[in-house]
Amino acid sequence: MSEKLHELLAKASSLFMMYGIKSLTMNDISSRLGISKKTLYNYVSDKNDLVYQCIDLHVTENECKMASVCQSAGNAIEELYAFSQIAGEQFSAIHPSIFFDLQKYHPEAWTHLNSFEEKTILEVTKKNLIRGTDEGLFRSDFNVDLIAQIYLGMVQNIFNNTPKLLVGLTLSDYYKNMFEYHIRGIASEEGMKLINKHK
């Protein structure tokens, strides 16, 4: 990917995060990016292509961030909190309509995002659960595959039921509560000591 395309997609992604997808036309996007519509079409074929490439960039960047966390975190709880910080920052900046817009108007991009959740997030969650159990920070009496699926289900619930969830809550608030529910449910006595220190 060229530097110019990366910059364009990053800026377009920020616009979608701020205003939602459906509300922005290609004229709006090119105007806010400070380029002509003709220049925009040099990089993408249409709005659907732009949205897909923005989601692809989001997926690629998140995979890199998660891999970096896995390498640098000192233990499974630090790792989990680092993951939650990445997700929390993204949820705090996202327009509530974006998941609905993706599902209804850009199904290929939506499928791509779901594939990332079902493969990468699930796999990283499993590895984190195994690591935490090996370190004595998580309980050893749960089924790793089942808990990973439950956690993924809670994440996907945010994407699939955003309007129902946001009754007096922001997406970020909902995620923080969901994360606390998860980490406290799997932590051992030793793990809880670290969690309380972290907080």
C-alpha positions as CSV (number, residue, x, y, z in Angstrom):
1,M,0.0,0.0,0.0
2,S,1.3,3.4,-0.9
3,E,1.8,6.1,1.7
4,K,-0.7,8.3,0.0
5,L,-3.4,5.6,-0.1
6,H,-2.7,4.8,3.6
7,E,-3.1,8.4,4.5
8,L,-6.3,8.7,2.5
9,L,-7.8,5.6,4.1
10,A,-6.8,6.7,7.6
11,K,-8.5,10.1,7.1
12,A,-11.6,8.5,5.5
13,S,-11.8,6.0,8.4
14,S,-11.8,8.9,10.9
15,L,-14.6,10.6,9.0
16,F,-16.7,7.4,9.1
17,M,-15.9,6.9,12.8
18,M,-17.1,10.5,13.5
19,Y,-20.2,10.8,11.3
20,G,-21.2,7.2,10.4
21,I,-21.0,5.8,6.9
22,K,-24.4,6.4,5.3
23,S,-24.4,10.1,6.1
24,L,-21.3,10.8,4.0
25,T,-21.3,11.0,0.2
26,M,-18.2,10.7,-1.9
27,N,-18.5,14.5,-2.5
28,D,-18.5,15.0,1.3
29,I,-15.5,12.7,1.7
30,S,-13.4,14.3,-1.0
31,S,-14.2,17.8,0.2
32,R,-13.2,17.0,3.8
33,L,-10.0,15.2,2.6
34,G,-9.1,18.3,0.6
35,I,-8.9,16.5,-2.7
36,S,-11.0,16.4,-5.8
37,K,-13.5,13.6,-6.4
38,K,-11.5,12.6,-9.4
39,T,-8.4,12.1,-7.3
40,L,-10.4,10.1,-4.8
41,Y,-11.5,7.8,-7.6
42,N,-7.9,7.2,-8.6
43,Y,-7.6,5.2,-5.4
44,V,-11.1,3.6,-5.1
45,S,-13.7,2.5,-7.5
46,D,-16.7,3.6,-5.5
47,K,-17.9,4.2,-1.9
48,N,-18.3,0.5,-1.3
49,D,-14.7,-0.1,-2.2
50,L,-13.6,2.8,0.0
51,V,-15.4,1.4,3.0
52,Y,-14.0,-2.1,2.4
53,Q,-10.4,-0.7,2.2
54,C,-11.0,1.3,5.4
55,I,-12.1,-1.9,7.2
56,D,-9.2,-3.8,5.7
57,L,-6.8,-1.2,7.1
58,H,-8.5,-1.3,10.5
59,V,-8.2,-5.1,10.6
60,T,-4.5,-5.0,9.5
61,E,-3.6,-2.4,12.1
62,N,-5.4,-4.2,14.9
63,E,-3.7,-7.4,14.0
64,C,-0.3,-5.6,14.3
65,K,-1.3,-4.0,17.6
66,M,-2.4,-7.3,19.1
67,A,0.7,-9.1,18.0
68,S,2.8,-6.3,19.6
69,V,0.9,-6.6,22.9
70,C,1.4,-10.4,22.9
71,Q,5.2,-9.9,22.6
72,S,5.6,-7.1,25.1
73,A,3.1,-7.8,27.9
74,G,4.7,-9.1,31.1
75,N,1.8,-11.5,32.0
76,A,-1.7,-12.5,30.8
77,I,-3.4,-9.8,32.9
78,E,-1.2,-7.0,31.5
79,E,-1.9,-8.4,28.1
80,L,-5.6,-8.4,28.6
81,Y,-5.6,-4.8,29.9
82,A,-3.5,-3.7,26.9
83,F,-6.1,-5.3,24.6
84,S,-8.9,-3.6,26.4
85,Q,-7.2,-0.2,26.1
86,I,-6.9,-0.6,22.3
87,A,-10.6,-1.6,22.1
88,G,-11.8,1.1,24.6
89,E,-10.1,3.9,22.6
90,Q,-11.7,2.7,19.4
91,F,-15.2,2.3,20.9
92,S,-14.9,5.8,22.5
93,A,-14.3,7.3,19.0
94,I,-16.9,5.4,17.0
95,H,-20.2,6.6,15.7
96,P,-23.1,4.4,17.0
97,S,-24.6,3.9,13.6
98,I,-21.4,2.5,12.0
99,F,-22.1,-1.2,12.6
100,F,-25.7,-0.9,11.3
101,D,-24.4,1.0,8.2
102,L,-21.9,-1.7,7.5
103,Q,-24.4,-4.6,7.9
104,K,-27.0,-3.0,5.7
105,Y,-25.1,-1.1,3.0
106,H,-21.6,-2.7,2.9
107,P,-22.0,-6.5,3.5
108,E,-18.6,-7.4,2.1
109,A,-16.8,-5.1,4.5
110,W,-19.0,-6.3,7.3
111,T,-18.1,-10.0,6.5
112,H,-14.4,-9.0,6.5
113,L,-14.7,-7.4,10.0
114,N,-16.6,-10.5,11.3
115,S,-13.9,-12.8,9.9
116,F,-11.3,-10.8,11.9
117,E,-13.4,-11.2,15.1
118,E,-14.0,-14.9,14.6
119,K,-10.4,-15.8,13.7
120,T,-8.0,-13.3,15.2
121,I,-9.9,-12.2,18.4
122,L,-10.9,-15.7,19.1
123,E,-7.4,-17.1,18.7
124,V,-5.8,-14.3,20.8
125,T,-8.4,-14.8,23.5
126,K,-7.7,-18.5,23.7
127,K,-3.9,-17.9,23.9
128,N,-4.5,-15.4,26.6
129,L,-6.6,-17.8,28.6
130,I,-4.0,-20.5,28.3
131,R,-1.2,-18.1,29.3
132,G,-3.1,-16.8,32.3
133,T,-3.9,-20.3,33.5
134,D,-0.2,-21.4,33.1
135,E,0.9,-18.3,35.1
136,G,-1.6,-19.1,37.8
137,L,-3.4,-15.7,37.3
138,F,-6.5,-17.3,35.8
139,R,-8.6,-20.1,37.3
140,S,-7.9,-23.6,36.0
141,D,-11.4,-24.9,36.2
142,F,-12.9,-23.6,33.0
143,N,-13.1,-24.7,29.4
144,V,-10.8,-22.5,27.4
145,D,-12.7,-22.9,24.1
146,L,-16.0,-22.2,25.7
147,I,-14.9,-19.1,27.6
148,A,-13.2,-17.8,24.4
149,Q,-16.5,-18.3,22.5
150,I,-18.5,-16.6,25.2
151,Y,-16.1,-13.6,25.2
152,L,-16.3,-13.3,21.4
153,G,-20.1,-13.5,21.7
154,M,-20.1,-10.5,24.0
155,V,-17.9,-8.5,21.7
156,Q,-20.1,-9.4,18.7
157,N,-23.2,-8.5,20.7
158,I,-21.8,-4.9,20.7
159,F,-21.6,-4.9,16.9
160,N,-24.9,-6.6,16.3
161,N,-27.1,-4.9,18.9
162,T,-25.7,-1.4,19.3
163,P,-29.0,0.6,19.3
164,K,-30.5,-1.7,22.0
165,L,-27.3,-1.6,24.2
166,L,-26.9,2.2,24.2
167,V,-29.6,3.0,26.7
168,G,-27.9,5.6,28.8
169,L,-24.5,4.1,28.0
170,T,-21.7,4.9,25.5
171,L,-20.1,2.1,23.5
172,S,-17.0,2.7,25.6
173,D,-19.0,2.3,28.9
174,Y,-20.6,-0.9,27.7
175,Y,-17.2,-2.4,26.7
176,K,-15.6,-1.4,30.0
177,N,-18.3,-3.2,31.9
178,M,-18.1,-6.2,29.7
179,F,-14.4,-6.4,30.1
180,E,-14.5,-6.2,33.9
181,Y,-17.1,-8.9,33.9
182,H,-14.8,-11.1,31.8
183,I,-11.5,-10.5,33.6
184,R,-13.0,-10.9,37.1
185,G,-14.8,-14.0,36.1
186,I,-11.6,-15.8,35.0
187,A,-9.1,-14.4,37.5
188,S,-7.6,-16.6,40.3
189,E,-7.0,-15.3,43.8
190,E,-3.5,-14.3,42.7
191,G,-4.9,-12.7,39.5
192,M,-7.3,-10.6,41.5
193,K,-4.4,-9.1,43.4
194,L,-2.9,-7.9,40.2
195,I,-6.3,-6.6,38.9
196,N,-6.8,-4.6,42.1
197,K,-3.3,-3.2,41.8
198,H,-3.9,-2.3,38.2
199,K,-7.1,-0.5,39.1
